[in-house]
Amino acid sequence: MPIIPFFKKLFRRLRWYEQAEYAVMLLTMAAAPLSWQVGVIGMILLGLVTVAKIVATRHAGNPALGESQRWAFVAMIAFFGIHLVWGFFSANRALGWEVAFREISFLALPLIALLGDTRYLTRDHMRTLFYTLGVTLSVTFLVCTVIAVCKMIGGATFNSTLDHHFFPTHHTYVALYLIVAMAFGYTEIMEQIEDGRFSFRSPLTILLLTGELLLTLFALAVNSRVGTLLIVLLALVAVADMVLTTRSWRNALIAFGIIAVVGGGLYALEPASRHRLTKTVKDVTNEYPNDARVMLWNTATETILREMGDGRWIVGLGTGDYLDYLYERHAAHGYKDMMDAHNQYLGTFLGCGAIGLFLMLWMLTAPLWAWKPAFRHWRRQRALTYARPVPFPRLAPAIVLPILLAIATESILGRMMGIFFTAYIYYLLILWKPTTTA
């Protein structure tokens, strides 16, 4: 389908404020991987458009949302709320509130979704948003590759070219956007297979497969440990998905073979000095680890055991105070770099205790509950042998499961880029189902 007529179709019959909102969503999806600041500006513009919608329609509230979707957004607001309250009761209240307001996306985006009518968002609207993310990342990789080649022609070595800001954004957060785009591309390919539309001659199929390869190369180029780990996880999920939904061991084995050969080949071609993930995995089982991330995990665990007795495990050490306890243990071990736990589970437990950890897990798994109607619909259709099966609703688990793994390797919600990434992707994921099946 030609691009310009397709976009005209997306915006046709939309009211002016709906066109404005969707345009902001598209631009935010394209710009957020490159700059979290632009993403935050997009969030502010979405808020202003929501106010305009309420004024124009004289109605506040979103009838497009089901009950499970509303609760999913409430979970995001509750996670923000616990940080706001715990920040107030921290001894270092200024830092506590700074931590809370850094996470304002978890308040603003759910409120935008709960107050503004999004019934106009069809499945094509939502799919286009994720296609925009994939195209943006693929084009960015190609541009960075051209720049890197020019540097090497100028005399720079391969390693130095990649190690010195192949892409300036932090590799972990780039990897998160990459895995979301790859998960979406995979779901599109699987839907083609289920619908009988998959063909290597199809331009869309070629685009999707090329995009998956480019995004994999992007993750290797930025040398992201979590990116490599998440790609392996997605590959395993894909193989399991093929067995469970298509019930074809032959196709699953072929897919596994292709993934193993391509993935193993790409990893082997990369210089051994860049295999950071391998070193970290070995260090996890080492009695005397020297990998910084493993040492930080051990120190955080030690802090929990030493400082969180007498009921402190329930409420934590305070969002404004827990870093002081952590740094104290760093100093006791002679560490020069004072850093956080590099593990969102440990960091949240240290700051907010079991209550905060529960709210975070509720928030991070909420999209799965929001997609329950789609899973029920799929099961009913599968039970009707005379009905044409509908595609398995795999997008939510394909995105949520990697994020649940990624936050065990990094304090994702400790930086604005990670905060906005999580809030915006969840905002779109929760809005998608079950109301946008048209």
Secondary structure by P-SEA (a helix, b strand, c coil): cccaaaaaaaaccccaaaaaaaaaaaaaaacccccaaaaaaaaaaaaaaaaaaaaaacccccccccaaaaaaaaaaaaaaaaaaaaaaaccaaaaaaaaaaaacccccaaaaaaccccccccaaaaaaaaaaaaaaaaaaaaaaaaaaaaaaaacccaaaaaacccccccaaaaaaaaaaaaaaaaaaaaaaaaacccccccaaaaaaaaaaaaaaaaaaaaccaaaaaaaaaaaaaaaaaaaaccccaaaaaaaaaaaaaaaaaaaaacccccaaaaaaaaaaaccccccaaaaaaaaaaaaaaccccccccccccccccaaaaaaaaaaaaccccccccccaaaaaaaaccaaaaaaaaaaaaaaaaaaaaaaaaaaaaaaccccccccccccccccaaaaaaaaaaccccccaaaaaaaaaaaaaaaaccccccc
